[in-house]
Structure formats: C-alpha cells, structure tokens
Amino acid sequence: MIEVLGAAGAELRNVKRLLGDAGENAWDQLLDWLVDDWFRLDVLGLENIPADGPAVVVANHSGAWGLDAFVLQKVFARSLRRPLHIPAAPLVFRFPVIGSYARKNGAIPLDPLLGLEHLNAGELVGVFPEGISGLEKPFRKRYRLRPFSPGFAVTAVRAGAPVVPVSVIGAEEACPRMGEIPALARFFGLPCFPVTTVFPLPSKWLVTIGEPIPAPPRPESFAGRSAAARRLCAESQTAVQTLVDRERRKRDTPFW
C-alpha cells in the first residue's frame, strides 16, 4: 500500500511538473506574439549595453499590469543573449506559471541589496525605481515619472557598475489605468487592483536604451557614499525622463 501511494504521489508530481512546463511554454509563446505582432516592438540603442561586465539597467515602470518587466527580459534574452536579473516582489512568485517563468528567466527575490551578488559576478540587473507607484499612475499622468527610490544607486556605487537608462513607451496605452477596486485588492492580497482593459490594447511599443552613466568612485565614508548615491539616483531619473519625453514626441499616435 505504501509503495502504491508513493508511486501515485510521484506520478502526480510528474503531472504537475508537465502542466507547469506547458503553462510556461504557453506564456513564453504569448509574450513572443505580443512583442512581435501585437506591440510591434522596436528597440533602439542596444549598443549602449556593455558587452560584458556589470551594469544596472534603470527603466520607467508603466502600464497597469507591469508587462514591461517581461518585455524587457525578452528583449535582453533575444538581442543580447544576456539574462536581465530583475528584483521582483514576493507577489510575483506567488502567481502560478508566471512566477516560475519569471524565476527561470532571471527574476530574483527583492531584497535591499538589489542584485548586488549578480553585479559582482559581472551580470546585468534591471530595476524599476518607481516601484509599484509607477503602475499606480492614473492615465492622465502617464509617463510622468514618480520619484525614484535610491536603493539601486546605492548598489551601483557599491559594485562600481554603470547605470544604463531605458525608456519604455507604449505600456501606458496598452494597459491604461482608469481607476482601482480596493475591495478586490484586499480580497486577492494585492497592492492594488486596477481598472484597465481585460487584454492589452495594440499600442506600438518602443524601448530606447540610453548612454551609460558611469558609477562614481566609491567614497570612503558612509556620508560620502550616501551623497554619491543620491546624485546618481537624481541623474538617472533625469536621464530616463528625458528619454521618455524625447521618444514620446516621435509618435503621431500611440497606435501607429
């Protein structure tokens, strides 16, 4: 009897693994279709990503559901063959299929060091310093960056890694935030439950990668390091906002 139960348990685990793999493959194929056919994604400035060595990729966070993180990971995996390690909140890993897919494709648990060990290993770390507040912007305030949290700059100074500013245009129109439903947010244990389209709209996406901002020499004192991080954070936010404003002006319509 024990042997039968053990065999049944092993079979159930195998079925669960196969279903998980099928779900991840389906999500990956959906992302490919969204990037290529639905969003018609263009990428500019790939030459600004270092061919090797560490870098902190800093992007604006936009759109009600945060699809931009998955799209950026897809861009880097396809075009550079370098994984982009994005610190993600615990909530992301709780979702079936999407959580395991994110982990396998470079997402890492969010912690105060923001991927320092990956930078020290010469890898790329991607951050959205607006955090969840970037996704909570109402549509009328789209592409107006919320204040950056300076944690990424502290990590960049500590690792001596350059910051690469990135603008993502199109996500605000694909998943416009038109409001929220606090009751559903509490029910599902989410930071917020946005009122948006059921499926992303076919907006045109443009990812533009700016010139790297070198990390300053690491000061000896704690006060000096804090000041250097604040300056790097402010410079990075200005660079991303400048990219966002410039690239938005290139569009006649979000759906061209």
C-alpha angles and dihedrals in degrees: 000000000000090000091051092050091047092051091047091050092050090049092050091050090050092050090048090051092049092049090048092050091048091050093050091049090050091050091048091051091048090052090050090052093046093049097045106032111015102038095023088213121210122193124202130185102026088148088069092069110091111250089226139359130053128313137165111228109207120193140170115258115225146151124062097268103036097241088153092082092058092044093052091049089051092049093052095044092049103039104030104023086225120120116235110220108211119188106230132192118252088252091071093058091050093068114094115245095354092063095050091042091053092050093049091050098052108284112141132193114273113251136153092266092059097211098321092152090056092050090049087053090055097255136133123260122192123203138180101207094190087068120190090336088071089063093045095063112121114239093253088062096046117151093013102124119230117224113291119241106234097221093101091053091052088053093046092052091047093050096038089234124152120241116234113201117217131186122204114199122186103038093094091059095039092058107016115191108228099167142311142255109222093187092059091045090056092044094053095036093242128146087237140347108219128209103232142127117307090231126024115269117241097257120160111254126210124183114193122188115205132206116289119260108220117234111246120245108278110257119226097230128067090232090052092050091049092051092047091051092050091051092047091048092051092046091049094050091049091050093050094045091049090052092047093050093046096048094046090058090060092067125089089188133358089241102051 
